[in-house]
Amino acid sequence: MPRFARLAERLQIPDSRAWRAVVIACAVLLPLGVAALYLLDPAGTPAFPRCPVFALTGWKCPGCGTARALHAALHGRFAEALRLNAALPAALALLALCIARPRLARRPAFAWTVLALVLAWGVARNLLGA
């Protein structure tokens, strides 16, 4: 059995050309994105867009600072990364959980819980000045 077919079966992804293209695109684009974040500082590079929520309202959205936090983390500045977006470790852990347990990620209760956590973080970071 081809390697992709085994992976698709494990993740319960339909084995089709479209899904193969998605997986290949992710396998190519993810390292390029990580390299761009490592080489370019999002705070001073116009290649990285500014947050439209912050630009319109002055409030930080739940994801504000994530690119800058990833840049700092890639350079080993973990305290700065936490200061920029304290939810980043939790978001990365949730992403790993979704990859490791795809059935869990498809449950509506999981999606609603993640949505509630994201909204709570968005409110808390503006009220607490985080």
C-alpha positions as CSV (number, residue, x, y, z in Angstrom):
1,M,0.0,0.0,0.0
2,P,1.5,3.4,-1.0
3,R,2.6,5.6,1.9
4,F,0.0,8.3,1.2
5,A,-2.8,5.7,1.1
6,R,-1.8,4.5,4.6
7,L,-1.7,8.0,6.0
8,A,-5.0,8.9,4.4
9,E,-6.6,5.8,5.9
10,R,-5.2,6.6,9.3
11,L,-6.4,10.2,9.2
12,Q,-9.7,9.1,7.5
13,I,-9.0,11.3,4.5
14,P,-10.5,10.3,1.1
15,D,-7.7,9.0,-1.2
16,S,-8.2,11.3,-4.1
17,R,-6.0,13.5,-6.3
18,A,-7.5,16.7,-4.7
19,W,-6.4,15.6,-1.3
20,R,-3.0,14.6,-2.5
21,A,-2.6,18.0,-4.0
22,V,-3.5,19.6,-0.6
23,V,-1.1,17.4,1.3
24,I,1.7,18.2,-1.2
25,A,1.0,21.9,-1.1
26,C,1.1,21.9,2.7
27,A,4.3,19.9,2.7
28,V,5.9,22.5,0.4
29,L,4.3,25.7,1.8
30,L,4.7,25.0,5.5
31,P,8.5,24.9,5.4
32,L,8.6,28.0,3.2
33,G,6.3,29.8,5.7
34,V,8.5,28.8,8.6
35,A,11.6,30.0,6.7
36,A,9.9,33.3,5.9
37,L,9.0,33.7,9.6
38,Y,12.6,32.9,10.6
39,L,14.3,35.2,8.1
40,L,11.8,38.2,8.1
41,D,10.7,40.1,11.2
42,P,6.9,40.5,10.9
43,A,7.1,43.7,12.9
44,G,9.2,45.5,10.3
45,T,8.4,43.7,7.1
46,P,5.5,44.9,4.8
47,A,5.2,41.3,3.5
48,F,3.2,40.4,6.7
49,P,-0.2,42.1,6.9
50,R,-1.3,44.1,9.9
51,C,-4.3,42.8,11.9
52,P,-7.5,44.3,10.3
53,V,-9.4,43.9,13.7
54,F,-6.8,46.0,15.5
55,A,-6.6,48.5,12.7
56,L,-10.3,49.1,12.7
57,T,-11.1,48.8,16.4
58,G,-7.9,49.2,18.4
59,W,-8.7,45.9,20.1
60,K,-6.4,42.9,19.9
61,C,-8.0,39.9,18.2
62,P,-7.2,36.4,19.7
63,G,-4.5,36.0,17.0
64,C,-2.8,39.4,17.3
65,G,0.9,39.0,17.7
66,T,1.0,35.4,16.6
67,A,3.4,36.0,13.6
68,R,5.7,38.1,15.8
69,A,5.5,35.5,18.6
70,L,6.4,32.7,16.2
71,H,9.3,34.7,14.9
72,A,10.6,35.3,18.4
73,A,10.1,31.6,19.3
74,L,12.0,30.5,16.2
75,H,14.9,32.6,17.4
76,G,14.8,31.1,20.9
77,R,13.2,34.2,22.6
78,F,10.4,32.3,24.3
79,A,9.6,34.9,27.0
80,E,9.1,37.5,24.2
81,A,6.9,35.0,22.3
82,L,4.7,34.6,25.4
83,R,4.5,38.3,25.9
84,L,3.4,38.8,22.3
85,N,0.7,36.1,22.4
86,A,0.4,34.0,25.5
87,A,-2.1,31.7,23.8
88,L,0.5,30.5,21.3
89,P,1.6,27.4,23.2
90,A,-2.0,26.3,23.8
91,A,-2.8,26.9,20.1
92,L,0.2,24.8,19.0
93,A,-0.8,22.0,21.5
94,L,-4.4,22.0,20.1
95,L,-3.0,21.8,16.5
96,A,-0.9,18.8,17.5
97,L,-3.9,17.2,19.2
98,C,-6.0,17.7,16.1
99,I,-3.3,16.0,14.0
100,A,-2.8,13.2,16.4
101,R,-6.5,12.6,17.1
102,P,-8.4,13.6,14.0
103,R,-11.6,12.0,15.2
104,L,-11.6,14.2,18.3
105,A,-11.2,17.3,16.2
106,R,-14.4,16.4,14.2
107,R,-16.6,16.3,17.3
108,P,-18.9,19.3,17.6
109,A,-18.2,19.6,21.3
110,F,-14.5,20.0,20.6
111,A,-15.1,22.7,18.0
112,W,-17.4,24.6,20.3
113,T,-14.9,24.3,23.2
114,V,-12.1,25.7,21.1
115,L,-14.3,28.5,19.8
116,A,-15.3,29.4,23.4
117,L,-11.6,29.4,24.4
118,V,-10.6,31.6,21.5
119,L,-13.4,34.1,22.3
120,A,-12.5,34.1,26.0
121,W,-8.9,34.8,25.2
122,G,-9.9,37.6,22.9
123,V,-11.9,39.3,25.6
124,A,-9.4,38.6,28.4
125,R,-6.4,39.9,26.5
126,N,-8.2,43.2,25.9
127,L,-9.6,43.5,29.5
128,L,-6.3,42.5,31.1
129,G,-4.0,44.3,28.7
130,A,-2.3,41.1,27.7
